[in-house]
Amino acid sequence: MTGEVDLYGILLPPLLVWLGVALLASAALRWGLTRLGVYRFVWHRPLFDLALLIILLGAISFTMNRFF
């Protein structure tokens, strides 16, 4: 996927679109981790959440560049 994404006449960079997808995936994953009680073992929750978002963004970016 190269170039811009056209959203009703507004051109968005692909990384911004992928960030939106990563934010949704991160929210779902955080909800699941909270329900499972994983955050009891995490020292710094905001830092962990940021790292989770960066990892998801990298994985989504790699997947979209590789296959689309």
C-alpha positions in Angstrom: 0.0 0.0 0.0 1.7 3.1 -1.2 0.5 6.6 -1.4 -2.3 8.2 0.5 -5.6 6.8 1.7 -8.6 8.8 0.4 -11.3 9.2 3.1 -14.1 11.2 1.4 -11.7 13.7 -0.2 -9.3 13.9 2.7 -5.9 12.3 2.0 -4.4 10.5 5.0 -1.0 9.0 5.2 -1.2 5.2 5.6 0.7 5.2 8.9 -2.2 7.3 10.4 -4.7 4.8 9.3 -2.6 1.9 10.7 -2.3 3.8 13.9 -6.1 3.9 14.2 -6.3 0.2 13.6 -3.5 -0.4 16.2 -5.4 1.8 18.7 -8.5 -0.3 18.3 -6.5 -3.5 18.6 -4.7 -2.2 21.7 -8.0 -1.2 23.4 -9.3 -4.7 22.8 -6.1 -6.3 24.0 -6.0 -4.1 27.1 -9.6 -5.0 28.0 -8.7 -8.7 27.7 -5.5 -8.3 29.7 -7.5 -6.5 32.4 -10.1 -9.3 32.5 -7.4 -11.9 32.8 -5.6 -10.1 35.6 -2.3 -9.8 33.8 -1.8 -6.2 34.9 -1.2 -7.4 38.5 2.3 -8.5 37.2 3.0 -5.3 35.3 5.2 -2.7 37.1 4.2 0.4 35.1 0.9 0.1 33.3 1.0 3.2 31.1 4.5 2.3 29.9 3.4 -1.3 29.2 0.4 0.0 27.3 2.6 2.3 25.2 4.9 -0.6 24.4 2.0 -2.7 23.5 0.7 0.0 21.1 4.1 0.4 19.4 4.5 -3.4 19.0 1.0 -3.6 17.4 1.7 -0.7 15.2 4.9 -2.3 14.0 3.2 -5.6 13.3 0.3 -4.0 11.4 2.7 -1.8 9.4 4.8 -4.8 8.5 1.8 -6.9 7.5 0.2 -4.1 5.4 3.5 -3.4 3.6 4.2 -7.0 3.0 0.9 -8.3 1.7 -0.9 -5.2 0.3 
